Amino acid sequence: MAAVLHQDRDLLDLAIQHYESALLLEPERPDVLRNLGLAFAATGETDRARVTYERAFAHTPSDPVLLKNMGELRYRMRDTQGAAELYRAAIRQDACLVSASFGLGTVLQAQGHVEEAQQVLRRAAACPSASSETAYHVGLALSNRG
């Protein structure tokens, strides 16, 4: 829900209230914690997002979407090494989580590891679940990087 509402602050605030209410019923529900962290990140509340993600991680350390979200937050906080580690962990759990591959590719490019970034993006494009739109975006990213 938070990803869809990203552009509307009022709706994001409503989503945060919804997730916090859900946590009153089940305080450690990992999917709600993950989504609440995403909503906090979307509103720029990076510290609250980090703490919320860490609570979710304590229950589901192998959730690839959570790991990817945590990587995005680390990248936003300018921790490229931490972001790269989290993106890699997400890809280890789901080799075809294209958004994690894009994130890792971006981090690697920023670190000057252009060839490795290209390899990551090529692997993502080769995934059976990759759509033609994904392949197009990977091709664009490769042409812009190399």
Secondary structure as GFF3:
##gff-version 3
##sequence-region A 1 146
A	DSSP	alpha_helix	9	25	.	.	.	ID=ss1
A	DSSP	alpha_helix	30	42	.	.	.	ID=ss2
A	DSSP	alpha_helix	46	59	.	.	.	ID=ss3
A	DSSP	alpha_helix	64	76	.	.	.	ID=ss4
A	DSSP	alpha_helix	80	93	.	.	.	ID=ss5
A	DSSP	alpha_helix	98	110	.	.	.	ID=ss6
A	DSSP	alpha_helix	114	125	.	.	.	ID=ss7
A	DSSP	alpha_helix	132	145	.	.	.	ID=ss8
###
